[in-house]
Amino acid sequence: MTPAQKQLVQTTWGQVVPIADAAAAMFYARLFLIDPSTRPLFRATDLAQQRKKLMHVIGMAVTGLDKLDALVPTVEDLGRRHAGYGVRDEHYDSVGAALLWTLEQGLGSAWNDETKAAWTEVYGLLSGVMRRAQREATAVAA
């Protein structure tokens, strides 16, 4: 991730924050549409609270891009917790697709190839950390 990509992600995230709940609702609707296997993961979840958690975690990650060394342990912990929720590796691809689609919808004209590339890079980096931690947690539990 380049400094310009980091800055672009942080700037565009600032445009999403005012529409956070609507963006989170769009995200989950899209996720459940493109990957129905994710819906049961949330069957006992208060989706209004989950939307707030999602936006908080993304915001924390976006802010933490300035200090990746401090952010990585938090993201690893999140990945380990997802192991217990029944999340499968392929779900990360669905989440990434739903996230990028949501950002495209929410950012409108601010969404372009450069913005997409920056968000794709950041999501790939963070989901890679989560995936690795989740696989390690699953292996230890087995």
Short mmCIF file of the C-alpha atoms (twelve columns), coordinates in Angstrom:
data_MODEL
# 
_entry.id   MODEL 
# 
loop_
_atom_site.group_PDB 
_atom_site.id 
_atom_site.type_symbol 
_atom_site.label_atom_id 
_atom_site.label_alt_id 
_atom_site.label_comp_id 
_atom_site.label_asym_id 
_atom_site.label_seq_id 
_atom_site.Cartn_x 
_atom_site.Cartn_y 
_atom_site.Cartn_z 
_atom_site.pdbx_PDB_model_num 
ATOM 1   C CA . MET A 1   0.000   0.000   0.000   1 
ATOM 2   C CA . THR A 2   1.438   3.322   -1.028  1 
ATOM 3   C CA . PRO A 3   1.129   6.507   1.043   1 
ATOM 4   C CA . ALA A 4   -1.172  7.902   -1.668  1 
ATOM 5   C CA . GLN A 5   -3.448  4.853   -1.429  1 
ATOM 6   C CA . LYS A 6   -3.558  5.130   2.357   1 
ATOM 7   C CA . GLN A 7   -4.479  8.808   2.090   1 
ATOM 8   C CA . LEU A 8   -7.154  8.086   -0.509  1 
ATOM 9   C CA . VAL A 9   -8.740  5.400   1.673   1 
ATOM 10  C CA . GLN A 10  -8.738  7.704   4.682   1 
ATOM 11  C CA . THR A 11  -10.186 10.611  2.721   1 
ATOM 12  C CA . THR A 12  -12.928 8.586   1.091   1 
ATOM 13  C CA . TRP A 13  -13.789 6.910   4.400   1 
ATOM 14  C CA . GLY A 14  -14.461 10.409  5.731   1 
ATOM 15  C CA . GLN A 15  -17.129 10.693  3.040   1 
ATOM 16  C CA . VAL A 16  -18.746 7.423   4.133   1 
ATOM 17  C CA . VAL A 17  -18.937 8.256   7.848   1 
ATOM 18  C CA . PRO A 18  -21.954 10.608  7.500   1 
ATOM 19  C CA . ILE A 19  -23.926 7.796   5.833   1 
ATOM 20  C CA . ALA A 20  -22.486 5.015   7.999   1 
ATOM 21  C CA . ASP A 21  -25.711 3.250   8.987   1 
ATOM 22  C CA . ALA A 22  -27.139 3.355   5.475   1 
ATOM 23  C CA . ALA A 23  -23.808 2.129   4.081   1 
ATOM 24  C CA . ALA A 24  -23.693 -0.733  6.586   1 
ATOM 25  C CA . ALA A 25  -27.280 -1.711  5.735   1 
ATOM 26  C CA . MET A 26  -26.373 -1.723  2.030   1 
ATOM 27  C CA . PHE A 27  -23.284 -3.787  2.817   1 
ATOM 28  C CA . TYR A 28  -25.196 -6.534  4.629   1 
ATOM 29  C CA . ALA A 29  -27.978 -6.588  2.042   1 
ATOM 30  C CA . ARG A 30  -25.377 -6.998  -0.687  1 
ATOM 31  C CA . LEU A 31  -23.410 -9.594  1.264   1 
ATOM 32  C CA . PHE A 32  -26.496 -11.744 1.861   1 
ATOM 33  C CA . LEU A 33  -27.468 -11.387 -1.807  1 
ATOM 34  C CA . ILE A 34  -24.119 -12.412 -3.270  1 
ATOM 35  C CA . ASP A 35  -23.332 -15.044 -0.629  1 
ATOM 36  C CA . PRO A 36  -26.421 -16.474 1.097   1 
ATOM 37  C CA . SER A 37  -24.148 -18.793 3.102   1 
ATOM 38  C CA . THR A 38  -23.185 -15.769 5.222   1 
ATOM 39  C CA . ARG A 39  -26.731 -15.075 6.441   1 
ATOM 40  C CA . PRO A 40  -26.781 -17.894 9.051   1 
ATOM 41  C CA . LEU A 41  -23.635 -16.412 10.626  1 
ATOM 42  C CA . PHE A 42  -25.828 -13.520 11.784  1 
ATOM 43  C CA . ARG A 43  -28.999 -15.395 12.767  1 
ATOM 44  C CA . ALA A 44  -28.599 -14.597 16.481  1 
ATOM 45  C CA . THR A 45  -27.211 -11.114 15.858  1 
ATOM 46  C CA . ASP A 46  -28.893 -7.767  16.336  1 
ATOM 47  C CA . LEU A 47  -28.157 -6.374  12.860  1 
ATOM 48  C CA . ALA A 48  -28.553 -2.750  13.992  1 
ATOM 49  C CA . GLN A 49  -25.771 -3.324  16.525  1 
ATOM 50  C CA . GLN A 50  -23.773 -5.303  13.988  1 
ATOM 51  C CA . ARG A 51  -23.932 -2.398  11.525  1 
ATOM 52  C CA . LYS A 52  -22.471 -0.106  14.196  1 
ATOM 53  C CA . LYS A 53  -19.732 -2.628  14.984  1 
ATOM 54  C CA . LEU A 54  -18.859 -2.981  11.304  1 
ATOM 55  C CA . MET A 55  -18.505 0.760   10.822  1 
ATOM 56  C CA . HIS A 56  -16.501 1.078   14.039  1 
ATOM 57  C CA . VAL A 57  -14.082 -1.675  13.004  1 
ATOM 58  C CA . ILE A 58  -13.613 -0.270  9.516   1 
ATOM 59  C CA . GLY A 59  -13.088 3.203   10.951  1 
ATOM 60  C CA . MET A 60  -10.542 1.875   13.427  1 
ATOM 61  C CA . ALA A 61  -8.710  0.046   10.641  1 
ATOM 62  C CA . VAL A 62  -8.699  3.070   8.347   1 
ATOM 63  C CA . THR A 63  -7.366  5.280   11.137  1 
ATOM 64  C CA . GLY A 64  -4.841  2.594   12.070  1 
ATOM 65  C CA . LEU A 65  -3.310  2.550   8.606   1 
ATOM 66  C CA . ASP A 66  -0.932  5.232   9.917   1 
ATOM 67  C CA . LYS A 67  0.408   2.750   12.492  1 
ATOM 68  C CA . LEU A 68  0.229   -0.713  10.951  1 
ATOM 69  C CA . ASP A 69  2.441   -2.256  13.636  1 
ATOM 70  C CA . ALA A 70  -0.162  -1.354  16.255  1 
ATOM 71  C CA . LEU A 71  -3.114  -2.267  14.008  1 
ATOM 72  C CA . VAL A 72  -2.012  -5.781  13.015  1 
ATOM 73  C CA . PRO A 73  -2.460  -7.396  16.474  1 
ATOM 74  C CA . THR A 74  -6.013  -6.027  16.658  1 
ATOM 75  C CA . VAL A 75  -6.810  -7.365  13.191  1 
ATOM 76  C CA . GLU A 76  -5.253  -10.723 14.100  1 
ATOM 77  C CA . ASP A 77  -7.484  -10.902 17.184  1 
ATOM 78  C CA . LEU A 78  -10.501 -10.176 15.007  1 
ATOM 79  C CA . GLY A 79  -9.494  -13.021 12.694  1 
ATOM 80  C CA . ARG A 80  -9.119  -15.415 15.621  1 
ATOM 81  C CA . ARG A 81  -12.590 -14.478 16.882  1 
ATOM 82  C CA . HIS A 82  -14.067 -15.077 13.425  1 
ATOM 83  C CA . ALA A 83  -12.814 -18.664 13.623  1 
ATOM 84  C CA . GLY A 84  -15.342 -19.253 16.397  1 
ATOM 85  C CA . TYR A 85  -18.194 -17.670 14.450  1 
ATOM 86  C CA . GLY A 86  -18.110 -20.217 11.636  1 
ATOM 87  C CA . VAL A 87  -16.574 -17.875 9.078   1 
ATOM 88  C CA . ARG A 88  -14.973 -19.726 6.176   1 
ATOM 89  C CA . ASP A 89  -12.041 -18.499 4.129   1 
ATOM 90  C CA . GLU A 90  -14.213 -17.896 1.051   1 
ATOM 91  C CA . HIS A 91  -16.431 -15.542 3.053   1 
ATOM 92  C CA . TYR A 92  -13.618 -12.995 3.011   1 
ATOM 93  C CA . ASP A 93  -13.945 -12.779 -0.774  1 
ATOM 94  C CA . SER A 94  -17.683 -12.174 -0.464  1 
ATOM 95  C CA . VAL A 95  -17.153 -9.540  2.221   1 
ATOM 96  C CA . GLY A 96  -14.567 -7.809  0.044   1 
ATOM 97  C CA . ALA A 97  -16.924 -7.765  -2.942  1 
ATOM 98  C CA . ALA A 98  -19.783 -6.431  -0.811  1 
ATOM 99  C CA . LEU A 99  -17.535 -3.786  0.734   1 
ATOM 100 C CA . LEU A 100 -16.240 -2.529  -2.609  1 
ATOM 101 C CA . TRP A 101 -19.770 -2.462  -4.042  1 
ATOM 102 C CA . THR A 102 -21.021 -0.518  -1.008  1 
ATOM 103 C CA . LEU A 103 -18.201 1.991   -1.276  1 
ATOM 104 C CA . GLU A 104 -18.902 2.437   -4.981  1 
ATOM 105 C CA . GLN A 105 -22.572 3.138   -4.241  1 
ATOM 106 C CA . GLY A 106 -21.849 5.433   -1.319  1 
ATOM 107 C CA . LEU A 107 -19.008 7.434   -2.840  1 
ATOM 108 C CA . GLY A 108 -20.626 8.099   -6.188  1 
ATOM 109 C CA . SER A 109 -18.347 10.258  -8.320  1 
ATOM 110 C CA . ALA A 110 -15.492 9.912   -5.802  1 
ATOM 111 C CA . TRP A 111 -15.311 6.214   -6.750  1 
ATOM 112 C CA . ASN A 112 -12.910 5.658   -9.636  1 
ATOM 113 C CA . ASP A 113 -10.214 3.186   -10.634 1 
ATOM 114 C CA . GLU A 114 -7.683  4.759   -8.274  1 
ATOM 115 C CA . THR A 115 -10.080 4.656   -5.329  1 
ATOM 116 C CA . LYS A 116 -11.061 1.071   -6.111  1 
ATOM 117 C CA . ALA A 117 -7.406  0.034   -6.303  1 
ATOM 118 C CA . ALA A 118 -6.623  1.703   -2.970  1 
ATOM 119 C CA . TRP A 119 -9.538  0.078   -1.148  1 
ATOM 120 C CA . THR A 120 -8.798  -3.275  -2.784  1 
ATOM 121 C CA . GLU A 121 -5.208  -3.059  -1.580  1 
ATOM 122 C CA . VAL A 122 -6.210  -2.167  1.988   1 
ATOM 123 C CA . TYR A 123 -8.890  -4.839  2.166   1 
ATOM 124 C CA . GLY A 124 -6.475  -7.424  0.768   1 
ATOM 125 C CA . LEU A 125 -3.868  -6.510  3.357   1 
ATOM 126 C CA . LEU A 126 -6.247  -6.580  6.328   1 
ATOM 127 C CA . SER A 127 -8.236  -9.627  5.240   1 
ATOM 128 C CA . GLY A 128 -4.948  -11.455 4.647   1 
ATOM 129 C CA . VAL A 129 -3.968  -10.811 8.268   1 
ATOM 130 C CA . MET A 130 -7.399  -11.957 9.457   1 
ATOM 131 C CA . ARG A 131 -7.365  -15.071 7.288   1 
ATOM 132 C CA . ARG A 132 -3.953  -16.120 8.537   1 
ATOM 133 C CA . ALA A 133 -4.935  -15.601 12.180  1 
ATOM 134 C CA . GLN A 134 -8.189  -17.458 11.657  1 
ATOM 135 C CA . ARG A 135 -6.425  -20.434 10.046  1 
ATOM 136 C CA . GLU A 136 -3.909  -20.540 12.912  1 
ATOM 137 C CA . ALA A 137 -6.710  -20.403 15.512  1 
ATOM 138 C CA . THR A 138 -8.625  -23.145 13.721  1 
ATOM 139 C CA . ALA A 139 -5.506  -25.344 13.538  1 
ATOM 140 C CA . VAL A 140 -4.835  -24.905 17.262  1 
ATOM 141 C CA . ALA A 141 -8.451  -25.768 18.120  1 
ATOM 142 C CA . ALA A 142 -8.393  -28.920 15.978  1 
# 
